[in-house]
Amino acid sequence: MEQTYTDYTLIRFIYGECSIPERFEVEYAIENDSKIKKTFRKLLNAYKELPKVLFRPSDKTMADILLFSSSCVA
C-alpha cells in the first residue's frame, strides 16, 4: 500500500512532531519521491522565512507587568 503524505504531515515533520517510525517514513518519501521532495522544500523554505519568536519577555517587560500587578492589589 502506498502512503500519501499531506502538507500537514510534512509540516509536522519540519517541526519535529512526528513519531520516530513516521519520521523514517517521511524521510524515505522525501528522498525517493520528487513531488514530495518539491513540496517539502517549499514548506521548509517558508518555515525558514518565518520570523523568529522570543518566548521569553525582556526584563523591562517583566518589571512593567510586576509593577502593574502590584498596583492592582486591593
PDB file of N, CA, C and O in Angstrom:
ATOM      1  N   MET A   1       0.838  -1.183   0.000  1.00  0.00           N
ATOM      2  CA  MET A   1       0.000   0.000   0.000  1.00  0.00           C
ATOM      3  C   MET A   1       0.881   1.245   0.000  1.00  0.00           C
ATOM      4  O   MET A   1       1.820   1.341   0.790  1.00  0.00           O
ATOM      5  N   GLU A   2       0.588   2.185  -0.870  1.00  0.00           N
ATOM      6  CA  GLU A   2       1.367   3.408  -0.972  1.00  0.00           C
ATOM      7  C   GLU A   2       0.838   4.439   0.018  1.00  0.00           C
ATOM      8  O   GLU A   2      -0.369   4.664   0.102  1.00  0.00           O
ATOM      9  N   GLN A   3       1.739   5.061   0.762  1.00  0.00           N
ATOM     10  CA  GLN A   3       1.376   6.064   1.753  1.00  0.00           C
ATOM     11  C   GLN A   3       1.256   7.422   1.075  1.00  0.00           C
ATOM     12  O   GLN A   3       2.073   7.768   0.221  1.00  0.00           O
ATOM     13  N   THR A   4       0.249   8.184   1.449  1.00  0.00           N
ATOM     14  CA  THR A   4       0.079   9.538   0.955  1.00  0.00           C
ATOM     15  C   THR A   4       0.475  10.507   2.056  1.00  0.00           C
ATOM     16  O   THR A   4       0.006  10.390   3.188  1.00  0.00           O
ATOM     17  N   TYR A   5       1.331  11.458   1.732  1.00  0.00           N
ATOM     18  CA  TYR A   5       1.785  12.438   2.712  1.00  0.00           C
ATOM     19  C   TYR A   5       1.172  13.790   2.380  1.00  0.00           C
ATOM     20  O   TYR A   5       1.307  14.289   1.263  1.00  0.00           O
ATOM     21  N   THR A   6       0.500  14.373   3.357  1.00  0.00           N
ATOM     22  CA  THR A   6      -0.123  15.676   3.169  1.00  0.00           C
ATOM     23  C   THR A   6       0.851  16.775   3.561  1.00  0.00           C
ATOM     24  O   THR A   6       1.895  16.512   4.160  1.00  0.00           O
ATOM     25  N   ASP A   7       0.503  17.999   3.221  1.00  0.00           N
ATOM     26  CA  ASP A   7       1.315  19.138   3.652  1.00  0.00           C
ATOM     27  C   ASP A   7       1.397  19.155   5.176  1.00  0.00           C
ATOM     28  O   ASP A   7       2.441  19.472   5.746  1.00  0.00           O
ATOM     29  N   TYR A   8       0.287  18.813   5.829  1.00  0.00           N
ATOM     30  CA  TYR A   8       0.253  18.792   7.293  1.00  0.00           C
ATOM     31  C   TYR A   8       1.289  17.809   7.844  1.00  0.00           C
ATOM     32  O   TYR A   8       1.968  18.117   8.824  1.00  0.00           O
ATOM     33  N   THR A   9       1.415  16.651   7.236  1.00  0.00           N
ATOM     34  CA  THR A   9       2.410  15.663   7.668  1.00  0.00           C
ATOM     35  C   THR A   9       3.815  16.223   7.511  1.00  0.00           C
ATOM     36  O   THR A   9       4.658  16.052   8.392  1.00  0.00           O
ATOM     37  N   LEU A  10       4.067  16.887   6.398  1.00  0.00           N
ATOM     38  CA  LEU A  10       5.388  17.465   6.161  1.00  0.00           C
ATOM     39  C   LEU A  10       5.682  18.609   7.132  1.00  0.00           C
ATOM     40  O   LEU A  10       6.820  18.770   7.574  1.00  0.00           O
ATOM     41  N   ILE A  11       4.676  19.393   7.462  1.00  0.00           N
ATOM     42  CA  ILE A  11       4.856  20.471   8.441  1.00  0.00           C
ATOM     43  C   ILE A  11       5.166  19.890   9.818  1.00  0.00           C
ATOM     44  O   ILE A  11       6.044  20.391  10.520  1.00  0.00           O
ATOM     45  N   ARG A  12       4.452  18.842  10.205  1.00  0.00           N
ATOM     46  CA  ARG A  12       4.747  18.189  11.483  1.00  0.00           C
ATOM     47  C   ARG A  12       6.174  17.645  11.479  1.00  0.00           C
ATOM     48  O   ARG A  12       6.860  17.693  12.501  1.00  0.00           O
ATOM     49  N   PHE A  13       6.620  17.133  10.344  1.00  0.00           N
ATOM     50  CA  PHE A  13       7.989  16.634  10.205  1.00  0.00           C
ATOM     51  C   PHE A  13       8.988  17.773  10.405  1.00  0.00           C
ATOM     52  O   PHE A  13       9.976  17.613  11.121  1.00  0.00           O
ATOM     53  N   ILE A  14       8.737  18.909   9.781  1.00  0.00           N
ATOM     54  CA  ILE A  14       9.631  20.066   9.895  1.00  0.00           C
ATOM     55  C   ILE A  14       9.734  20.525  11.345  1.00  0.00           C
ATOM     56  O   ILE A  14      10.816  20.881  11.811  1.00  0.00           O
ATOM     57  N   TYR A  15       8.621  20.518  12.050  1.00  0.00           N
ATOM     58  CA  TYR A  15       8.604  20.965  13.446  1.00  0.00           C
ATOM     59  C   TYR A  15       9.019  19.866  14.431  1.00  0.00           C
ATOM     60  O   TYR A  15       9.039  20.096  15.640  1.00  0.00           O
ATOM     61  N   GLY A  16       9.347  18.683  13.923  1.00  0.00           N
ATOM     62  CA  GLY A  16       9.795  17.594  14.786  1.00  0.00           C
ATOM     63  C   GLY A  16       8.685  16.987  15.620  1.00  0.00           C
ATOM     64  O   GLY A  16       8.931  16.521  16.733  1.00  0.00           O
ATOM     65  N   GLU A  17       7.472  16.987  15.101  1.00  0.00           N
ATOM     66  CA  GLU A  17       6.316  16.482  15.838  1.00  0.00           C
ATOM     67  C   GLU A  17       5.853  15.102  15.375  1.00  0.00           C
ATOM     68  O   GLU A  17       4.750  14.676  15.719  1.00  0.00           O
ATOM     69  N   CYS A  18       6.672  14.407  14.608  1.00  0.00           N
ATOM     70  CA  CYS A  18       6.336  13.064  14.137  1.00  0.00           C
ATOM     71  C   CYS A  18       6.917  12.023  15.090  1.00  0.00           C
ATOM     72  O   CYS A  18       7.919  12.264  15.764  1.00  0.00           O
ATOM     73  N   SER A  19       6.275  10.879  15.130  1.00  0.00           N
ATOM     74  CA  SER A  19       6.842   9.757  15.877  1.00  0.00           C
ATOM     75  C   SER A  19       8.088   9.287  15.128  1.00  0.00           C
ATOM     76  O   SER A  19       8.281   9.631  13.962  1.00  0.00           O
ATOM     77  N   ILE A  20       8.916   8.517  15.787  1.00  0.00           N
ATOM     78  CA  ILE A  20      10.152   8.037  15.148  1.00  0.00           C
ATOM     79  C   ILE A  20       9.851   7.201  13.903  1.00  0.00           C
ATOM     80  O   ILE A  20      10.470   7.432  12.864  1.00  0.00           O
ATOM     81  N   PRO A  21       8.922   6.235  13.966  1.00  0.00           N
ATOM     82  CA  PRO A  21       8.634   5.464  12.743  1.00  0.00           C
ATOM     83  C   PRO A  21       8.105   6.350  11.603  1.00  0.00           C
ATOM     84  O   PRO A  21       8.470   6.166  10.442  1.00  0.00           O
ATOM     85  N   GLU A  22       7.244   7.308  11.953  1.00  0.00           N
ATOM     86  CA  GLU A  22       6.702   8.200  10.930  1.00  0.00           C
ATOM     87  C   GLU A  22       7.817   9.076  10.352  1.00  0.00           C
ATOM     88  O   GLU A  22       7.831   9.360   9.154  1.00  0.00           O
ATOM     89  N   ARG A  23       8.734   9.494  11.196  1.00  0.00           N
ATOM     90  CA  ARG A  23       9.862  10.316  10.739  1.00  0.00           C
ATOM     91  C   ARG A  23      10.684   9.562   9.689  1.00  0.00           C
ATOM     92  O   ARG A  23      11.052  10.126   8.659  1.00  0.00           O
ATOM     93  N   PHE A  24      10.968   8.286   9.959  1.00  0.00           N
ATOM     94  CA  PHE A  24      11.715   7.476   8.993  1.00  0.00           C
ATOM     95  C   PHE A  24      10.952   7.340   7.679  1.00  0.00           C
ATOM     96  O   PHE A  24      11.548   7.410   6.604  1.00  0.00           O
ATOM     97  N   GLU A  25       9.639   7.148   7.762  1.00  0.00           N
ATOM     98  CA  GLU A  25       8.820   7.012   6.564  1.00  0.00           C
ATOM     99  C   GLU A  25       8.835   8.294   5.733  1.00  0.00           C
ATOM    100  O   GLU A  25       8.967   8.254   4.510  1.00  0.00           O
ATOM    101  N   VAL A  26       8.699   9.431   6.418  1.00  0.00           N
ATOM    102  CA  VAL A  26       8.684  10.711   5.708  1.00  0.00           C
ATOM    103  C   VAL A  26      10.054  10.989   5.083  1.00  0.00           C
ATOM    104  O   VAL A  26      10.131  11.450   3.944  1.00  0.00           O
ATOM    105  N   GLU A  27      11.128  10.713   5.815  1.00  0.00           N
ATOM    106  CA  GLU A  27      12.477  10.895   5.257  1.00  0.00           C
ATOM    107  C   GLU A  27      12.659  10.058   3.992  1.00  0.00           C
ATOM    108  O   GLU A  27      13.209  10.526   2.995  1.00  0.00           O
ATOM    109  N   TYR A  28      12.192   8.824   4.051  1.00  0.00           N
ATOM    110  CA  TYR A  28      12.297   7.937   2.889  1.00  0.00           C
ATOM    111  C   TYR A  28      11.495   8.507   1.714  1.00  0.00           C
ATOM    112  O   TYR A  28      11.957   8.510   0.573  1.00  0.00           O
ATOM    113  N   ALA A  29      10.290   8.986   2.017  1.00  0.00           N
ATOM    114  CA  ALA A  29       9.439   9.538   0.958  1.00  0.00           C
ATOM    115  C   ALA A  29      10.076  10.777   0.335  1.00  0.00           C
ATOM    116  O   ALA A  29      10.026  10.955  -0.882  1.00  0.00           O
ATOM    117  N   ILE A  30      10.668  11.627   1.155  1.00  0.00           N
ATOM    118  CA  ILE A  30      11.312  12.839   0.644  1.00  0.00           C
ATOM    119  C   ILE A  30      12.481  12.471  -0.280  1.00  0.00           C
ATOM    120  O   ILE A  30      12.679  13.094  -1.323  1.00  0.00           O
ATOM    121  N   GLU A  31      13.232  11.475   0.108  1.00  0.00           N
ATOM    122  CA  GLU A  31      14.390  11.062  -0.683  1.00  0.00           C
ATOM    123  C   GLU A  31      14.002  10.381  -1.996  1.00  0.00           C
ATOM    124  O   GLU A  31      14.741  10.458  -2.978  1.00  0.00           O
ATOM    125  N   ASN A  32      12.845   9.716  -2.016  1.00  0.00           N
ATOM    126  CA  ASN A  32      12.510   8.871  -3.158  1.00  0.00           C
ATOM    127  C   ASN A  32      11.334   9.332  -4.010  1.00  0.00           C
ATOM    128  O   ASN A  32      11.019   8.698  -5.018  1.00  0.00           O
ATOM    129  N   ASP A  33      10.686  10.412  -3.627  1.00  0.00           N
ATOM    130  CA  ASP A  33       9.540  10.901  -4.404  1.00  0.00           C
ATOM    131  C   ASP A  33       9.769  12.376  -4.720  1.00  0.00           C
ATOM    132  O   ASP A  33       9.765  13.217  -3.821  1.00  0.00           O
ATOM    133  N   SER A  34       9.965  12.679  -5.974  1.00  0.00           N
ATOM    134  CA  SER A  34      10.308  14.052  -6.369  1.00  0.00           C
ATOM    135  C   SER A  34       9.196  15.052  -6.053  1.00  0.00           C
ATOM    136  O   SER A  34       9.481  16.204  -5.724  1.00  0.00           O
ATOM    137  N   LYS A  35       7.954  14.635  -6.148  1.00  0.00           N
ATOM    138  CA  LYS A  35       6.836  15.536  -5.843  1.00  0.00           C
ATOM    139  C   LYS A  35       6.827  15.882  -4.349  1.00  0.00           C
ATOM    140  O   LYS A  35       6.648  17.041  -3.976  1.00  0.00           O
ATOM    141  N   ILE A  36       7.018  14.883  -3.512  1.00  0.00           N
ATOM    142  CA  ILE A  36       7.060  15.121  -2.068  1.00  0.00           C
ATOM    143  C   ILE A  36       8.280  15.971  -1.715  1.00  0.00           C
ATOM    144  O   ILE A  36       8.198  16.864  -0.872  1.00  0.00           O
ATOM    145  N   LYS A  37       9.398  15.690  -2.358  1.00  0.00           N
ATOM    146  CA  LYS A  37      10.625  16.464  -2.108  1.00  0.00           C
ATOM    147  C   LYS A  37      10.414  17.931  -2.475  1.00  0.00           C
ATOM    148  O   LYS A  37      10.845  18.820  -1.740  1.00  0.00           O
ATOM    149  N   LYS A  38       9.756  18.190  -3.603  1.00  0.00           N
ATOM    150  CA  LYS A  38       9.500  19.566  -4.036  1.00  0.00           C
ATOM    151  C   LYS A  38       8.592  20.280  -3.033  1.00  0.00           C
ATOM    152  O   LYS A  38       8.858  21.424  -2.664  1.00  0.00           O
ATOM    153  N   THR A  39       7.540  19.624  -2.599  1.00  0.00           N
ATOM    154  CA  THR A  39       6.632  20.208  -1.617  1.00  0.00           C
ATOM    155  C   THR A  39       7.352  20.454  -0.300  1.00  0.00           C
ATOM    156  O   THR A  39       7.179  21.503   0.320  1.00  0.00           O
ATOM    157  N   PHE A  40       8.162  19.486   0.129  1.00  0.00           N
ATOM    158  CA  PHE A  40       8.914  19.625   1.366  1.00  0.00           C
ATOM    159  C   PHE A  40       9.844  20.830   1.299  1.00  0.00           C
ATOM    160  O   PHE A  40       9.916  21.606   2.253  1.00  0.00           O
ATOM    161  N   ARG A  41      10.547  20.998   0.203  1.00  0.00           N
ATOM    162  CA  ARG A  41      11.472  22.132   0.052  1.00  0.00           C
ATOM    163  C   ARG A  41      10.731  23.461   0.125  1.00  0.00           C
ATOM    164  O   ARG A  41      11.215  24.404   0.750  1.00  0.00           O
ATOM    165  N   LYS A  42       9.559  23.545  -0.507  1.00  0.00           N
ATOM    166  CA  LYS A  42       8.761  24.771  -0.449  1.00  0.00           C
ATOM    167  C   LYS A  42       8.344  25.071   0.985  1.00  0.00           C
ATOM    168  O   LYS A  42       8.456  26.206   1.447  1.00  0.00           O
ATOM    169  N   LEU A  43       7.867  24.054   1.681  1.00  0.00           N
ATOM    170  CA  LEU A  43       7.431  24.251   3.072  1.00  0.00           C
ATOM    171  C   LEU A  43       8.610  24.597   3.974  1.00  0.00           C
ATOM    172  O   LEU A  43       8.486  25.448   4.855  1.00  0.00           O
ATOM    173  N   LEU A  44       9.744  23.952   3.764  1.00  0.00           N
ATOM    174  CA  LEU A  44      10.927  24.225   4.575  1.00  0.00           C
ATOM    175  C   LEU A  44      11.419  25.650   4.336  1.00  0.00           C
ATOM    176  O   LEU A  44      11.790  26.343   5.283  1.00  0.00           O
ATOM    177  N   ASN A  45      11.426  26.091   3.084  1.00  0.00           N
ATOM    178  CA  ASN A  45      11.826  27.466   2.777  1.00  0.00           C
ATOM    179  C   ASN A  45      10.870  28.472   3.427  1.00  0.00           C
ATOM    180  O   ASN A  45      11.309  29.493   3.957  1.00  0.00           O
ATOM    181  N   ALA A  46       9.581  28.189   3.386  1.00  0.00           N
ATOM    182  CA  ALA A  46       8.608  29.064   4.042  1.00  0.00           C
ATOM    183  C   ALA A  46       8.847  29.102   5.548  1.00  0.00           C
ATOM    184  O   ALA A  46       8.779  30.166   6.163  1.00  0.00           O
ATOM    185  N   TYR A  47       9.124  27.957   6.136  1.00  0.00           N
ATOM    186  CA  TYR A  47       9.411  27.875   7.577  1.00  0.00           C
ATOM    187  C   TYR A  47      10.634  28.719   7.928  1.00  0.00           C
ATOM    188  O   TYR A  47      10.634  29.421   8.940  1.00  0.00           O
ATOM    189  N   LYS A  48      11.657  28.656   7.112  1.00  0.00           N
ATOM    190  CA  LYS A  48      12.883  29.415   7.369  1.00  0.00           C
ATOM    191  C   LYS A  48      12.664  30.918   7.250  1.00  0.00           C
ATOM    192  O   LYS A  48      13.408  31.698   7.845  1.00  0.00           O
ATOM    193  N   GLU A  49      11.652  31.335   6.488  1.00  0.00           N
ATOM    194  CA  GLU A  49      11.350  32.752   6.316  1.00  0.00           C
ATOM    195  C   GLU A  49      10.519  33.326   7.466  1.00  0.00           C
ATOM    196  O   GLU A  49      10.415  34.545   7.604  1.00  0.00           O
ATOM    197  N   LEU A  50       9.936  32.468   8.279  1.00  0.00           N
ATOM    198  CA  LEU A  50       9.133  32.960   9.394  1.00  0.00           C
ATOM    199  C   LEU A  50      10.016  33.703  10.382  1.00  0.00           C
ATOM    200  O   LEU A  50      11.163  33.318  10.610  1.00  0.00           O
ATOM    201  N   PRO A  51       9.476  34.777  10.971  1.00  0.00           N
ATOM    202  CA  PRO A  51      10.280  35.493  11.957  1.00  0.00           C
ATOM    203  C   PRO A  51      10.515  34.618  13.183  1.00  0.00           C
ATOM    204  O   PRO A  51       9.669  33.808  13.562  1.00  0.00           O
ATOM    205  N   LYS A  52      11.667  34.797  13.783  1.00  0.00           N
ATOM    206  CA  LYS A  52      11.994  34.034  14.981  1.00  0.00           C
ATOM    207  C   LYS A  52      11.319  34.709  16.173  1.00  0.00           C
ATOM    208  O   LYS A  52      11.483  35.910  16.390  1.00  0.00           O
ATOM    209  N   VAL A  53      10.581  33.952  16.919  1.00  0.00           N
ATOM    210  CA  VAL A  53       9.806  34.474  18.038  1.00  0.00           C
ATOM    211  C   VAL A  53      10.548  34.206  19.336  1.00  0.00           C
ATOM    212  O   VAL A  53      11.067  33.114  19.564  1.00  0.00           O
ATOM    213  N   LEU A  54      10.586  35.219  20.173  1.00  0.00           N
ATOM    214  CA  LEU A  54      11.172  35.047  21.500  1.00  0.00           C
ATOM    215  C   LEU A  54      10.058  34.669  22.466  1.00  0.00           C
ATOM    216  O   LEU A  54       9.051  35.370  22.563  1.00  0.00           O
ATOM    217  N   PHE A  55      10.233  33.584  23.165  1.00  0.00           N
ATOM    218  CA  PHE A  55       9.222  33.131  24.113  1.00  0.00           C
ATOM    219  C   PHE A  55       9.550  33.578  25.532  1.00  0.00           C
ATOM    220  O   PHE A  55       8.875  33.183  26.482  1.00  0.00           O
ATOM    221  N   ARG A  56      10.570  34.389  25.675  1.00  0.00           N
ATOM    222  CA  ARG A  56      10.942  34.918  26.973  1.00  0.00           C
ATOM    223  C   ARG A  56      10.871  36.430  26.880  1.00  0.00           C
ATOM    224  O   ARG A  56      11.596  37.035  26.090  1.00  0.00           O
ATOM    225  N   PRO A  57      10.000  37.057  27.684  1.00  0.00           N
ATOM    226  CA  PRO A  57       9.893  38.517  27.619  1.00  0.00           C
ATOM    227  C   PRO A  57      11.162  39.174  28.159  1.00  0.00           C
ATOM    228  O   PRO A  57      11.912  38.581  28.935  1.00  0.00           O
ATOM    229  N   SER A  58      11.375  40.398  27.733  1.00  0.00           N
ATOM    230  CA  SER A  58      12.541  41.138  28.211  1.00  0.00           C
ATOM    231  C   SER A  58      12.385  41.442  29.694  1.00  0.00           C
ATOM    232  O   SER A  58      11.281  41.372  30.234  1.00  0.00           O
ATOM    233  N   ASP A  59      13.493  41.781  30.357  1.00  0.00           N
ATOM    234  CA  ASP A  59      13.458  42.119  31.779  1.00  0.00           C
ATOM    235  C   ASP A  59      12.573  43.339  32.025  1.00  0.00           C
ATOM    236  O   ASP A  59      11.865  43.398  33.031  1.00  0.00           O
ATOM    237  N   LYS A  60      12.607  44.315  31.112  1.00  0.00           N
ATOM    238  CA  LYS A  60      11.775  45.509  31.261  1.00  0.00           C
ATOM    239  C   LYS A  60      10.298  45.148  31.198  1.00  0.00           C
ATOM    240  O   LYS A  60       9.500  45.656  31.986  1.00  0.00           O
ATOM    241  N   THR A  61       9.934  44.289  30.280  1.00  0.00           N
ATOM    242  CA  THR A  61       8.539  43.863  30.166  1.00  0.00           C
ATOM    243  C   THR A  61       8.085  43.176  31.445  1.00  0.00           C
ATOM    244  O   THR A  61       6.987  43.436  31.937  1.00  0.00           O
ATOM    245  N   MET A  62       8.914  42.314  31.975  1.00  0.00           N
ATOM    246  CA  MET A  62       8.570  41.619  33.226  1.00  0.00           C
ATOM    247  C   MET A  62       8.426  42.622  34.379  1.00  0.00           C
ATOM    248  O   MET A  62       7.503  42.512  35.187  1.00  0.00           O
ATOM    249  N   ALA A  63       9.323  43.581  34.452  1.00  0.00           N
ATOM    250  CA  ALA A  63       9.247  44.598  35.509  1.00  0.00           C
ATOM    251  C   ALA A  63       7.954  45.405  35.383  1.00  0.00           C
ATOM    252  O   ALA A  63       7.294  45.689  36.383  1.00  0.00           O
ATOM    253  N   ASP A  64       7.595  45.775  34.144  1.00  0.00           N
ATOM    254  CA  ASP A  64       6.354  46.520  33.919  1.00  0.00           C
ATOM    255  C   ASP A  64       5.132  45.710  34.336  1.00  0.00           C
ATOM    256  O   ASP A  64       4.206  46.254  34.937  1.00  0.00           O
ATOM    257  N   ILE A  65       5.119  44.434  34.030  1.00  0.00           N
ATOM    258  CA  ILE A  65       3.995  43.568  34.406  1.00  0.00           C
ATOM    259  C   ILE A  65       3.901  43.462  35.919  1.00  0.00           C
ATOM    260  O   ILE A  65       2.812  43.577  36.481  1.00  0.00           O
ATOM    261  N   LEU A  66       5.029  43.243  36.584  1.00  0.00           N
ATOM    262  CA  LEU A  66       5.027  43.134  38.041  1.00  0.00           C
ATOM    263  C   LEU A  66       4.611  44.434  38.699  1.00  0.00           C
ATOM    264  O   LEU A  66       3.879  44.418  39.688  1.00  0.00           O
ATOM    265  N   LEU A  67       5.061  45.557  38.169  1.00  0.00           N
ATOM    266  CA  LEU A  67       4.675  46.852  38.695  1.00  0.00           C
ATOM    267  C   LEU A  67       3.175  47.058  38.550  1.00  0.00           C
ATOM    268  O   LEU A  67       2.503  47.488  39.487  1.00  0.00           O
ATOM    269  N   PHE A  68       2.663  46.748  37.374  1.00  0.00           N
ATOM    270  CA  PHE A  68       1.231  46.897  37.128  1.00  0.00           C
ATOM    271  C   PHE A  68       0.419  45.998  38.051  1.00  0.00           C
ATOM    272  O   PHE A  68      -0.575  46.433  38.632  1.00  0.00           O
ATOM    273  N   SER A  69       0.841  44.750  38.184  1.00  0.00           N
ATOM    274  CA  SER A  69       0.072  43.806  39.017  1.00  0.00           C
ATOM    275  C   SER A  69       0.122  44.212  40.485  1.00  0.00           C
ATOM    276  O   SER A  69      -0.851  43.993  41.206  1.00  0.00           O
ATOM    277  N   SER A  70       1.224  44.797  40.950  1.00  0.00           N
ATOM    278  CA  SER A  70       1.292  45.205  42.358  1.00  0.00           C
ATOM    279  C   SER A  70       0.399  46.407  42.616  1.00  0.00           C
ATOM    280  O   SER A  70      -0.052  46.606  43.744  1.00  0.00           O
ATOM    281  N   SER A  71       0.136  47.210  41.598  1.00  0.00           N
ATOM    282  CA  SER A  71      -0.751  48.363  41.773  1.00  0.00           C
ATOM    283  C   SER A  71      -2.208  47.966  41.736  1.00  0.00           C
ATOM    284  O   SER A  71      -3.071  48.768  42.092  1.00  0.00           O
ATOM    285  N   CYS A  72      -2.505  46.750  41.314  1.00  0.00           N
ATOM    286  CA  CYS A  72      -3.889  46.279  41.214  1.00  0.00           C
ATOM    287  C   CYS A  72      -4.357  45.570  42.478  1.00  0.00           C
ATOM    288  O   CYS A  72      -5.532  45.216  42.575  1.00  0.00           O
ATOM    289  N   VAL A  73      -3.484  45.354  43.435  1.00  0.00           N
ATOM    290  CA  VAL A  73      -3.847  44.645  44.664  1.00  0.00           C
ATOM    291  C   VAL A  73      -4.741  45.552  45.495  1.00  0.00           C
ATOM    292  O   VAL A  73      -4.406  46.711  45.744  1.00  0.00           O
ATOM    293  N   ALA A  74      -5.881  45.018  45.922  1.00  0.00           N
ATOM    294  CA  ALA A  74      -6.838  45.837  46.689  1.00  0.00           C
ATOM    295  C   ALA A  74      -6.569  45.779  48.165  1.00  0.00           C
ATOM    296  O   ALA A  74      -7.280  46.409  48.948  1.00  0.00           O
TER     297      ALA A  74
END
